[in-house]
Amino acid sequence: MKKIQRVLAICMRLIFPIFSLTTSFAQESNWTHFRGSHLNGISGDTLVPVFWNDTTNIIWKTDIRGRGWSSPVVFGNQVWMTSATVDGKEMSGICVDFKSGKQLFYILLFKQDSIYGKHPVNTYATPTSCIEQGFVYLNFGSSGTACVNTESGQIVWKRSDLKCDHMQGTGASPILYKDLLILHYEGTDHQFIVALNKKTGETVWRTERPPECYEHLAPVGKKAYVTPIVIKVGGKDLLVSNGAAVCIAYEAETGKEVWRVVQGEDSTIAMPFSEEEIVYFYTSFVTPENGEKYAELLAVDPKGLGDITKTNVLWRLKSPVLQLLTPLIKDGIIYTVDSRNNLLVIDARTGVTLYSKKLKNRYNSSPVYAGGRIYFTSVKGETLVLQAGRTLQVVAENKLPGDVYATPAIVKNSILIRNEFSLYRVGPIK
């Protein structure tokens, strides 16, 4: 018996380091885009805090110069954000140390005498950057895009010739795909998707939105603020981007249109999302003959060609207009808060609402997931933590000071929450 116990003890000593190594690999070491490294808001971390306030589970707080609603992105030990002066005349990139919160870089990227208009709620630094080993890509819409070397802080290249009239300010975030940096411009005057060589900033392809979908709209109805996603369908990578009048899937490498779903007449903001080879997205406004305007959440089978509006829409869910946050989908369940402050949890297969709850505040920050829980942060800095699943289970309600429009990042078992003045690292205190 003692011999068996000694053998078991030796085995456990051998297994434990392997288990620890596996656990450490399961943690998210980077958060490279808006809504994470996979553009879906999902973290693999399992030890993320559930409870906090401005004095509990705060590892550090760092004040941020200027103003911006861009979310933090993380690579290695660096956290990057964009910021701008309130008047929009100076736009900068900011890097802080993940471990300490100490500022590492403050880089003035664009300076301009004349500025474009924006909505009072928006900022001049709303698009979230994207980052990879050695380089970060910071976008300010029509004001410009820059690539910065993350080791030296030197500007590698800049573009300021890509223009559209955003009208209410910019909001679409850039994404990386292979050697391409992909940007979405959809204004009252011009509507196009452009892919740049990420190393040089040169245009690789540019695709205009189809004029037949936009020419009947007033200029104000042609604008959108959408971050696209890339999905794989039939072995081919498709770039899916929903706009003011149409959702289009393009060949990601060439910009060639593959399919479209036509619906809407003004302003889409929430990005598309996908799970199990189904694409979901909010349409822009629909104006019925009688009654108030509405939007719809659509589920679409992306295996198609041409106009698939009448053939590939699996279900529709009527929704209020101006959906700001992007829903989160996990294990066949969609979690969202609509623009009337209604928490909705939806069966992704059928479109049936599993439960709903009226919330007291607005939620413009998109939800994120970690450790079996969904985190929703309101504009008032309150974070509602739900247990993932088909029934309502509130785990915690937390509060930090200040207004929050930026979507949190979850990395290394910590949550990075940006409010109007500061960045907080919320994490387990050792």
N, C-alpha and C positions, 0 to 999 in steps of 0.2 A: 504493500500500500504506500509506504514512504517513498519507494522508488518511483511509483507512478506520479506521486505528488511532485517529486523533484523534476521529472520529465515535463510535467505540465507547467511548472514554474519557469523552466528554461524556454519552453515554447512561447509563453506569455511575454518573456523578456525580448524574444526575437520579433514577436508580432507587434508589440506596442510601438516601436519606432516606425514600423511600416504604416500602422494605423495613423500615427501622428502626422507622418509625411503626407498621407492621403488627405487627411483633414485640412492640412495647410494648403494643399493644392486646390481644395474645393473652395477656398476663399477667393473672392474676386480681387485680383491684384491690380487691375486697371478698370477705369470707367471712361471710355474713349470718345463717346458721342452724347448728344442729347438722348436721354433715356437709355444710357449704357452702351456697352461694347457691342451689343446685338440689337440696339435700337428698339428694345422691347420693355425696358423698365425692370427687368428681372435680374436679381443678384443671386449668386450661389452661396452667399454667406449665410451662416446659421446662428451666429451668436450676436446678432445686431441688437442693440438696446431696444426695449419696449417702452420704458419710462424715462422721462427727462423733464427738466425745466432749465431756467437760466443759471441754476447753481448745482444741478444734479446731473451727473454723467456728461459734463462738458469737459472735453479734453483741452480744447483751446477755443478762443474767439479772436478773430482778427478783423479789424476795421478795414473797409475797402474804400479807396478814394473814388469819387465820382458816383455814378448811378448806372445800374444795368440789371436787366432781368435774365441775362444769360446764366445757364446752369454751370456749375463747376465740372471740369473734366480732369481725370487723373491718369497719369502714367508714371509708374515707379514711385518716386518720392515727391513728385511735382503735382500741384493743383493749379490749373489755369482757368481764368475767367476773362471776359471783356468788361470794359467800363467806359463811360463817356461823361463829359461834363454835362450839366443839366441843360445848357444851351446847345449841345450837340456839336460844338466847334472843335473839340478835341476827343479823339477816340483811341483807347489804349488797351494793351494786353497786360494782365497782371498774373504773376506766378507766386505762389506761397509754398512753403515747405509742408509736406503732409504731416510729418511728425511733430513739428513745433508750431506751425502757423506763421512762422516768420516770413516776411516778404523777401523773395529772391530776385524778382524782376518787376519793374514797372516801365513799360515800353510804349512811348507815344508812336502810334502807327499812322494816324491820319489827322490832319489839321486843315480846317476849311473855313472860309469866311461866310459862305452862304450855306444854309442848311435846308433840308426838305421838311415838310410838315409831318406831324404824327398825331396820333390820338393822345389825349392827356394821360391816359393810363400807361401808354407804351413808353419805352426809353429808346435812346439812340444806340444801345448795346444790348439788344434782346436776343439775337441769334446765339446759340450755344456753339462753341468751338468744337473741333475734333482734333484728336492727338494720336500720335504713334511714336515709335522709337525714334528719338532725335528731332522730331518736328511737330509743331502745333500750327493749325490753320484757323485763322480768326477772321470772321466775316461780319461786316456792318452793312449789308445790303448794297444799295447804290453808292454808298460812301466809300466802299472798297473792301478788298479781301487781301490778307497778308499771310505769308508763311514765315515762321520764326524758328530758328535753330534753338532747341530747348536747352542745349548745353551752354551755349555762349550768349544767348539772348539777341543774337544778330538777326536782322531781317534778311531772309533769303530772296524773296520776291514779293512784289505787290501788284495788284490790279485795281484800277479805279475807273475803268472805262465801261464796265457792265452796269447798265442803267435801266431803271424803270421808275415810274411815279408810284411809290408805295401808298401814297395818300395818307395812310394812318401809321406810317412808320414800318420798319421791316420786322420780320418775325421768323422767316424760314431759316433753318440751320443747315450748314454744309454737312455732307457725309463723304467718307472715303470708300472707294471701291477699287481694289487692285491699285493701279497707278493713277487713278483718276480722283479728282476732287469735284464733286457734283453739287451744283448750286441751282436753286429755284428762284426765278424772278417772275412775279406775276402782278403787274401793276395796272393802273387805269389806261396806260398807253401801250405797253409792251408786255407780252407773256411768253416766256421761254424757259427751257432747261438748258444748262450749259455744263459741260464736263471739261475740266482743266487738267493738264499734265501737272501732277502734284509736285514734281521736282522743279519745274520751270515756270508754272503759271500760264503756259500757253494753252490756247483753246484747242481741244482735241475734237469735240463735236458740239454743235449747238442745234437744238430743235425748237422751232416755234410751235406754240399751241395752235391747233387747227382753227383757222379763221372762221370756218363755217359754224363753229360752236360758240363764237364770241361776237361776231359782227352784228347780231341783233340786239346785243346788250348795250345799255348806256355805259359810258366809261367807268362810272362808280361801281358797276356790277361786274367788272372784269378782274378785280383784284383778289388775291389770295395770299396766304402766309404759311404755306405747307412745307414740312420737311418730308422728303420721299423716303421709301424703304427699298431694299433689294430682297427679292425672294427667288427661290429656285423652283421652276416649273418645267417638268419634262426634260430635266438636264440642262435647261437654259436659265441664265440669270436675268430676271426682269426687274427693272426699275419702275416702281409704282408710285405715281404722284397724282393726287386728287386736287383739282383746281376749282376755279369759280364756276365753271360750266361743265366740266368733264373730268372723270378719272381716267388716266391713261397708263398703260403698261408699255414700257419701251425696252428694247434690247439694251442692257446696261452698258455694253461695250461700244455701241454705235449710236444710240439715240433714236433708232428706227422704231416707229410705233408698231406694236403687236396687237393690242386690243384697246377698246375704250368703252366706258359706261357713261352715257350722257345724261346729266340731270343737274339743274341748278342755275342760279342767276346772280350770285354775289357772295363773296367772302367764305372761303373755307380756311380753317386754322388748324384743327386737330389733324395729326398725321395718320396715314393708314396704319393698320396693324394686321398681324397674320399669325395663324397657328394651324397645323395639320392641313396645309395646302389650301386654306381658305383665306381670302383677303376681306378685311372689314374696313369701312371708312364712312365718315359722315359726309353727306352731300352739302352743298350750299343751299341757299334759300329756294323754296318752292312757293309760288304764289297761286293759291287756288282761286277759282272764280268768285267764290264767296268765303269769307273767313280770313283769319290772320295767317301770316307766313309761317312756314315750318321747314324743318330739315328732316332728313331720314338717315338712320344708321343702316347701312346695307351690308349683307354678307354675299360675297361673289366668288363663284368658282373661277379661278384664273386660267383654266385650261380652255382657251378659245382664241379666235382670231377675228379681227374686225370689230364691228359694233356688236357687243354682246349684251346690250342693255335689256333686251327682251328675252334672252335665252339663258343667261348665266347668273342672274340675281336669285339667290336662294331664299332670302327673306328680307323684309323691310320693317323697321321700327320707327314710327313717327317720333320726332324729337323737336325741342325748341331750337331756334336759330342761334348762330354765333357760339358754337361749341368750341371752347378754348382749350381745355385739357384733352390729352390723348388717352383713351381708355387703356386699361391693362387687361391682357388675356392670359390665363394660366389654367391648364388642365380642363379646357372646354368651358370655362366660365369667364365672362367679361365683367369687369369692374369699372364703373364710371360715375361721375357726377355731372349732370347736365347744367346748362346755363341758367336754370331756375333753381339751382341748389338741391336737386333731387339726387340722392345716392341711388344708383340702380345696379343691380347684379343680375346678369342676363345669361341664360343658357345659350352658348355659342352655336349649338347645332340647330336650335329651333327659333331663336329670337324671343323666346318667352322670358318675361321678367320673373326671376326667382324671388326677389324681395326688393323693396324700395323703402327709403326713409328720407323725410324732409330734413335738410340741414339748415342751420341758422346763418351760416356764412357762405360766401362764394369760394369756389375752388378753381383757381386758374393753373396751379401747379399740377402736373400730371402725377398719377399714383405710381408708386414703386413697390417692388415685392422682395422680401427676403425671409427665409426661415419659416415659411408657411403663413406669413402675415402680409397684409396689404397696408401701405402707409399713404394716407391722403393728407396733404398739408394745405390749409386754407390761406386766403390772403391776409388773415389776421395772425398768422403764425401758429395756428393750432394744428396739431397733427393727430388725426383720428387713425388708430391702429385697429384693423379688423383681422379676425381669423379667416383665412381663405376657406371658402366652402359655399355650400348652397343655402345656408341659413345665417342670419345675422348674429354675429358674436363680436361685440365690442371688447377689445383687449385693453385698450388704454386711450386716454385723451391727454395730450401733452401741449405745452404752450411755451413759445419763445417770444420775446418782444419784437416789434417791427412787422412791416408788411412783407409777405412772401409771394412772389410770382414765379420764381425760379424753381424748376424741378430738382429735388434732392438727388445727390449721387450716393450710392452705397458701395463702399470698397473697404476691404480689410476690417470687416465687422464694425465699421463706423458709418454714420450718416453725415454727409456734408450738406448743411442747410444754409442757403444764402438769403438774407433779408435785404432791405433797402440800404443798409449801412455796413453790414458785417457778414462774415462767413463763420459759421460754427462747425466744429467737429464734435459730433455727439458719439460717444463710444463707451465701451466698458472700461471703467477706471481700475487699473491694476494696483 
